Each structure stands twice: as C-alpha cells, then as structure tokens.
Amino acid sequence: MANRNGWPANSFDFNSAYLNSVLSDDEVIYLEQPPQISSDRSRGGGGGGHNVSWINPRKQVLRLHKALYGLKQGARSWYESLKTAMEQIGFKCTETDHGVFVKRWADGRMVVVAVHVDDCLTMGSFQGVVDEFKVKINGKYRMTDLGPCKWLLGVKITHDPKNGTISLSQHAYIDSILTRFNFEDLKPSSIAMDPSAPLLKSQSPATLADIAKMANVPYREAVGSLMYTAMGTRPDIAFATSTVAQFLENPGRDHWEAVKRIFRYLKGTRELSLVYGGRKEDLQGWVDADGASQEHRRAISGYVFMVDGGAVSWTSKKQELVTLSTTEAEYVAATHAAKEAMWLRALFGETFGNIGQTITIFGDNKSAIALVHSGNYHARTKRIDILGSRPRVWPPSPFHPLYY
C-alpha cells in the first residue's frame, strides 16, 4: 500500500523492548537471587551501596518490577505498555490486527505502524509525519532508527521507483538455512514435491533400529525453517511444507528425502520474490481444493489473495472434516477463503480505507459455484446450513456461512 500511494516506509527497533514494561501491582512475581549476588551481599557488600544484612542469603528472594525476556508475562506486558504509549500520542489500535496502529489527521494526513515484538514498520503520507512520529515514540522508549525499510524480519525489501514496484525476497534466509543443514551442494530441483511419490505413515520407522537411525536427523528444525519461508514470501512451497509437517512426530527416511527436495527447489529458485506494483489491481482471491488424494482422506484447502499483482495472503491447509464429495470440499475451501476475504477487507478498511467494496473470489468447481448462488438442498449437502426459507438477498452474498 505504501508503494501504491507513493508513501515512504521506514523501520526501527526498540532497544531492550521487554525491559521497558513495568509489571502492574496485581502481578506479584518473586525471583531467586543469582548465586553471585547472594555471595556478595552475604559478605556485607549489599550491592549498589545499600547496607543490607542477609542472615541466610540463599533463601532470600527479590520482587520483580519489570518484565524480563523469558518471562511468560513479558510479551503481553510489553504490548500493553506499547499500546498505552501509542494511544498517548494519538494512535488507535486496529480491531482486525492488534499489532497495527493508525493515526489520522483532519487534513487527510495519516501514519500506519505495524509492530512485531520490537521490530516496527511505519509508513505515512509523507516523510514529515513519519519523522514526527519517530521523535515522539523515541521520547517514550529508546529506539534505533533504521531509516528507509530495506530489511524486515529477514525479508529483503527492494523498491524500484522507475517501474513503480516493490519486491519482497528471502534469499539471504534461504542461503542461511541451506548452510545450517549442510545443503549447499544439493542439486537444484524444478519442483518442490514429486507427485508420483506420496508420503505415507507406513514410511515412518517402526523398529528401534530405524528410529535410532533417524534420531540425529534434524527433521523438525528443517521443517520449521521451511515453515517460516512458506509464511513469509514463498507461497509456492506452502503445500509441500504442510505435507511434510504432518510427520514431525515420527519421520522416516522417505519423509526426510521429501524435505531435502524442498530445499533443492529453494536452492534453484532462491532469487524469486513477491513483486507488487506496476499495475493497480484491487484485492482478488483464488481458491481450490484437491480431491482428498492423501492418506488421511481429507481434502486440502488452498487460497491466495493478491493486490497489485502480488500475493498478500495464502494458505494450504488440511480440512478439519472428511467431505463426501469434491463439491463439498470446494465449498468448504471457498468458505475459508471468504472468511479471509472479509478479514482482509476489514483490515484494509481500518488502515488505508476500503480497497474495493466487492472482493471477487475465483473458483474452478461449477457445482460449488452453483451451490453458493442457488443454495438448494441436496443429498450430499445436508450437513450444510443454507438460507432455506429465510428471506433471500439479491444479489446473493458470495458465500453463505457454514455450520457443522
């Protein structure tokens, strides 16, 4: 959206974020003293010039007044402190995403801030309002100004003013995980999964000897690294990653080879990036579902939403129920896509204003599309609550709610 509107986008980090929050009086937390402090005070040092007598220092505890890293309440305490500070300087937290704050002026100026723990991305109508915000927030908490946003959470952000585009890439992160798992010498692959080699539970090790052979294989760590890549900028590996993630509990050699194939694919496509801009297109979605081809007999829902030619939201997820037909599977997938579309529209509406009142969702199953528009009962849709005898609205809503 910053690229579409020609707005500046800056980033900054809070210094020691958790230490900025003060625990409320309702939260009374005591910590044991570190051994060194106990021994120092037992010799009469007292620490910091305080003359304190400790009879049995190892049984003494200290009350915690500020949140620490590793504390269960640390993240929430920091968020509450940051939210209070943002409200004091005129920002409002959005209802759709509590990590996004917006401030608008009567003359049309606005600033949007997205926060992820201590990493922040801020954009505004022009650089002046962004700089003003950074001065005010720096007065609340110490922060490091990183200037125009070029890197954020391991994602490289490249702006091309000539073509009016902005791209997101994780090539540096991909190189790091290839090095971490010693996959630099792997031969690149053109596809992320082999469709002729399905992954099954029967491929998991069953004997102690086979389990021992897989004990030192970093399967969970590798899949976790792939998940971050699939969630960040690589929707093309979302299905493959979700498939190998089903065998985290007891992976076998075939499952490990499938993980290595995804890494091979990433190695050959490490320079691919998400590109936004060049043309103006409002929010649109595409949805599909497979035919329950995997061993668990549940369909896989997949959707992707795009703005200005680039994907902004996507998923590939196993459906929670066993559907009885491809029509039902596609209908369920369309329902999840419709929920995401409603959330995205609400998010855009709270931040940048409405980006198209109507969001078109494309599907390729005529039966599911007909069911969406007609709402007639059928033997295989008895579990789906449709409009029935309730008053109909014309034109009909894109998708009716489902109840199971």
C-alpha positions in Angstrom: 0.0 0.0 0.0 2.9 2.3 0.6 4.2 1.5 -2.9 0.7 2.1 -4.4 0.3 5.5 -2.7 3.9 6.6 -3.1 4.4 6.8 0.7 7.8 6.5 2.5 8.3 3.3 4.5 10.7 3.3 7.4 11.8 0.8 10.0 13.1 1.0 13.6 13.9 -1.3 16.5 13.1 -0.8 20.2 16.1 -1.2 22.5 15.5 -3.9 25.1 11.8 -3.9 24.5 10.7 -6.1 27.3 12.6 -4.1 29.9 10.5 -1.1 29.0 7.4 -2.5 30.6 6.6 -2.3 34.3 4.6 -5.1 35.9 1.3 -4.0 37.4 0.7 -4.2 41.1 -1.7 -7.1 40.5 1.2 -9.3 39.3 3.5 -10.1 42.2 6.4 -12.2 41.0 9.4 -13.2 43.0 12.7 -14.5 41.7 15.6 -16.3 43.3 18.8 -14.3 43.5 21.7 -15.2 41.2 24.4 -17.0 43.3 27.0 -14.3 42.7 24.7 -11.6 44.1 23.9 -13.7 47.1 27.5 -14.3 47.9 28.4 -10.6 47.5 25.6 -9.5 49.8 26.4 -12.2 52.4 29.8 -10.5 52.8 28.2 -7.2 53.6 28.5 -5.6 50.2 24.8 -5.0 49.9 25.1 -4.2 46.2 24.9 -0.7 44.9 25.9 0.9 48.2 22.9 -0.5 50.1 23.7 -1.7 53.6 21.7 -4.8 53.9 22.2 -7.6 56.3 21.4 -11.1 54.9 21.2 -13.8 57.5 20.7 -16.7 55.0 21.0 -15.1 51.5 20.2 -18.3 49.6 16.7 -18.3 51.0 16.0 -14.6 50.1 14.0 -13.7 47.0 13.6 -10.5 45.1 10.4 -9.0 43.8 10.4 -8.3 40.0 9.1 -4.9 39.0 9.9 -5.0 35.2 9.3 -7.7 32.6 12.3 -9.8 31.6 13.0 -11.8 28.5 11.8 -15.4 29.1 9.1 -14.4 31.4 5.7 -15.7 30.5 4.0 -12.3 31.0 6.9 -10.5 29.3 5.4 -10.2 25.8 1.9 -9.2 27.0 3.3 -6.7 29.5 5.4 -5.1 26.7 2.5 -4.9 24.4 0.2 -3.3 27.0 2.9 -0.7 27.7 3.4 0.0 24.0 -0.3 0.2 23.3 -0.7 2.8 26.1 2.2 4.8 24.8 0.8 4.8 21.2 -2.6 5.9 22.5 -1.0 8.8 24.4 0.5 10.2 21.1 -2.8 9.8 19.2 -2.7 6.4 17.6 -5.5 3.9 17.6 -5.1 0.1 17.6 -7.0 -1.6 14.8 -9.6 -4.2 15.8 -8.6 -6.6 13.0 -4.9 -6.8 13.9 -3.8 -5.6 17.3 -0.2 -5.2 16.0 -1.2 -2.4 13.7 -1.7 1.2 14.8 -3.2 4.1 12.8 -3.3 7.9 13.3 -5.3 10.2 11.0 -5.5 14.0 10.9 -8.4 16.1 9.7 -6.5 17.3 6.7 -6.0 13.8 5.4 -2.6 13.0 6.7 -2.0 9.6 8.2 0.6 7.3 9.7 0.4 3.5 9.9 2.7 1.5 12.2 3.0 -2.3 12.2 4.7 -3.9 15.2 6.3 -7.3 15.6 7.6 -7.5 19.2 10.4 -4.9 18.8 10.7 -4.6 15.0 8.5 -1.9 13.6 7.5 -0.8 10.1 6.0 2.7 9.8 4.6 4.5 6.7 2.9 7.8 6.2 1.5 10.3 3.8 4.9 12.0 3.6 8.3 11.8 5.4 7.5 14.7 7.8 4.7 12.9 9.7 6.8 9.7 9.9 9.8 11.6 11.3 7.4 13.4 13.8 6.1 10.0 15.0 9.6 8.6 15.4 10.6 11.6 17.6 7.6 11.2 19.8 8.0 7.4 20.2 11.7 7.8 20.9 10.6 10.1 23.8 8.7 7.2 25.2 11.1 4.4 24.6 14.7 4.2 23.3 14.8 3.0 19.8 17.2 2.6 16.9 16.1 4.4 13.7 17.0 2.2 10.6 15.8 4.7 8.0 14.1 3.6 4.8 13.0 0.0 5.2 15.3 -2.4 3.4 15.2 -5.4 5.7 12.5 -6.6 8.0 12.3 -9.9 9.9 14.8 -11.5 7.5 12.9 -10.2 4.4 14.7 -8.0 1.9 12.6 -5.1 0.6 13.6 -3.7 -2.7 12.0 -0.6 -4.1 12.1 0.2 -7.9 10.9 3.7 -8.4 11.5 3.5 -12.1 8.9 0.8 -12.6 6.9 1.7 -9.6 7.3 -1.7 -7.9 8.4 -3.1 -4.6 9.6 -6.7 -4.1 10.0 -9.0 -1.0 12.7 -11.7 -1.0 14.1 -14.1 1.5 17.2 -15.2 -0.5 19.5 -14.4 2.4 17.4 -16.5 4.8 17.3 -19.3 2.3 21.1 -19.2 2.0 21.4 -19.3 5.8 19.2 -22.4 6.2 20.9 -24.2 3.3 24.2 -23.6 5.1 22.8 -24.6 8.5 21.7 -28.0 7.3 24.7 -28.5 5.1 22.7 -28.5 1.9 24.9 -26.2 -0.2 25.9 -29.0 -2.5 22.4 -30.2 -3.2 21.4 -30.4 -6.9 18.6 -27.9 -7.6 15.1 -29.2 -8.4 12.4 -27.7 -10.6 9.5 -28.8 -8.4 9.1 -28.9 -4.6 7.4 -32.3 -4.4 7.4 -35.5 -6.5 3.7 -36.1 -7.4 4.5 -39.8 -8.1 5.9 -40.4 -4.6 3.2 -40.0 -2.0 4.1 -39.7 1.7 2.6 -42.2 3.9 2.5 -43.1 7.6 3.7 -46.6 6.8 7.0 -44.9 5.7 7.7 -43.9 9.4 10.2 -46.1 11.2 8.6 -48.9 13.2 11.6 -50.7 14.8 14.0 -49.3 17.4 16.9 -49.6 14.9 15.1 -47.5 12.3 14.1 -45.0 14.9 17.7 -44.7 16.1 18.9 -44.0 12.6 16.5 -41.0 12.4 17.3 -39.7 15.9 20.1 -37.4 14.7 18.3 -36.2 11.6 17.2 -32.5 12.2 13.8 -33.1 10.6 11.8 -30.8 12.9 14.3 -28.0 12.7 14.4 -28.2 8.9 10.6 -28.2 8.6 10.3 -25.3 11.0 12.8 -23.3 8.8 10.7 -24.1 5.7 7.5 -23.0 7.5 9.0 -19.5 8.1 9.9 -19.3 4.4 6.5 -20.5 3.3 4.7 -18.0 5.5 7.0 -15.1 4.5 7.4 -14.8 0.8 7.1 -18.3 -0.8 3.5 -19.4 -1.2 4.8 -21.9 -3.9 6.1 -24.2 -1.1 3.2 -23.9 1.2 1.6 -27.2 0.1 4.8 -29.2 0.2 5.7 -27.8 3.6 2.3 -28.5 5.1 2.6 -32.1 3.8 6.0 -32.9 5.3 4.9 -31.2 8.6 2.4 -34.0 9.1 5.2 -36.4 10.0 7.0 -34.4 12.7 6.3 -36.9 15.4 8.0 -39.9 13.7 9.6 -39.0 10.4 11.1 -41.7 8.1 13.8 -41.7 5.5 11.4 -41.0 2.7 10.0 -38.1 4.6 13.5 -36.7 5.0 14.1 -37.0 1.3 11.0 -35.1 0.6 12.2 -32.3 2.9 15.5 -32.3 1.1 13.7 -31.9 -2.2 12.0 -28.7 -1.0 15.4 -27.4 -0.1 16.7 -28.3 -3.6 13.8 -26.4 -5.1 14.5 -23.4 -2.9 18.2 -23.5 -3.9 17.2 -23.3 -7.6 14.6 -20.6 -7.0 16.3 -18.6 -4.2 16.1 -15.3 -6.3 12.3 -15.4 -6.7 10.5 -12.7 -4.9 7.0 -11.3 -4.5 6.5 -8.2 -6.6 3.8 -5.6 -6.0 3.0 -2.7 -8.3 3.4 -1.9 -12.0 -0.4 -2.1 -12.3 -3.2 -1.3 -10.0 -5.5 -4.2 -9.1 -7.8 -4.3 -6.1 -8.0 -7.3 -3.7 -8.8 -10.5 -5.5 -8.8 -14.2 -4.4 -8.4 -17.6 -5.9 -9.5 -20.8 -4.1 -9.2 -24.5 -4.8 -9.3 -27.9 -3.1 -7.8 -31.2 -4.0 -9.7 -34.5 -4.3 -8.7 -36.0 -0.9 -5.7 -37.6 -2.6 -3.7 -38.1 0.6 -3.7 -41.0 3.0 -5.8 -39.2 5.7 -8.7 -38.8 3.1 -9.2 -35.2 3.9 -9.1 -32.5 1.2 -6.6 -29.7 1.2 -7.9 -26.2 1.1 -5.8 -23.6 -0.7 -6.4 -20.0 -1.4 -4.4 -16.9 -2.3 -5.3 -13.2 -2.3 -3.4 -10.7 -4.4 -3.2 -6.9 -4.6 -1.4 -5.1 -7.4 -0.1 -8.3 -8.8 1.5 -9.7 -5.6 0.2 -12.2 -3.1 -0.6 -10.8 0.3 -2.3 -13.8 2.0 -2.2 -17.5 1.2 -2.7 -20.9 2.9 -2.6 -24.6 2.2 -4.3 -26.5 5.0 -5.9 -29.8 5.6 -9.6 -29.5 6.2 -11.0 -30.3 9.6 -13.7 -32.7 8.3 -14.0 -35.6 5.9 -16.0 -34.3 3.0 -18.3 -36.6 1.0 -17.7 -35.1 -2.5 -15.5 -32.7 -4.4 -18.4 -30.2 -4.4 -18.4 -30.2 -0.6 -14.7 -30.0 -0.4 -14.6 -27.0 -2.8 -17.5 -25.4 -0.9 -15.6 -25.7 2.4 -12.5 -24.3 0.9 -14.5 -21.4 -0.5 -15.9 -20.7 3.0 -12.4 -20.4 4.5 -11.4 -18.1 1.6 -14.5 -16.0 2.2 -13.6 -15.6 5.9 -10.1 -14.5 4.9 -11.5 -12.0 2.4 -13.8 -10.5 5.0 -10.9 -10.1 7.4 -8.6 -8.6 4.7 -11.3 -6.1 3.7 -11.8 -5.1 7.3 -8.0 -4.7 7.8 -7.7 -2.5 4.7 -10.7 -0.5 5.7 -9.3 0.3 9.1 -5.9 1.2 7.8 -6.0 2.6 4.3 -9.7 2.9 3.6 -11.7 0.5 1.5 -9.8 -1.2 -1.2 -12.8 -2.2 -3.4 -16.2 -2.8 -1.8 -16.6 -6.1 -3.6 -13.9 -8.8 -3.4 -14.0 -11.4 -6.3 -13.0 -14.9 -5.4 -12.4 -17.2 -8.3 -13.0 -21.0 -8.2 -12.9 -23.8 -10.7 -15.7 -26.1 -9.5 -19.0 -25.4 -11.2 -21.0 -27.4 -8.7 -19.7 -25.5 -5.7 -20.3 -22.2 -7.5 -23.9 -23.2 -8.3 -24.4 -24.2 -4.6 -23.1 -20.9 -3.5 -25.5 -18.9 -5.7 -28.6 -21.2 -5.5 -28.5 -22.6 -2.0 -30.7 -25.6 -2.9 -30.7 -28.6 -0.7 -29.0 -31.8 -2.0 -28.5 -35.2 -0.6 -24.7 -34.5 -0.2 -25.2 -31.1 1.4 -27.5 -32.0 4.3 -24.8 -31.0 6.8 -24.6 -27.5 5.3 -26.9 -24.9 6.8 -28.0 -22.7 3.9 -30.6 -19.9 3.6 -33.6 -22.2 3.3 -36.8 -20.4 4.0 -35.2 -17.2 5.3 -35.5 -14.1 3.1 -33.1 -14.0 0.3 -31.0 -11.0 -0.6 -30.3 -10.1 -4.2 -27.7 -10.2 -5.4 -26.8 -13.1 -3.1 -23.7 -12.8 -0.9 -20.6 -14.6 -2.3 -20.7 -17.3 0.3 -23.2 -18.3 3.0 -22.0 -19.3 6.4 -21.5 -23.0 7.2 -22.3 -24.8 10.4 -21.1 -28.3 11.1 
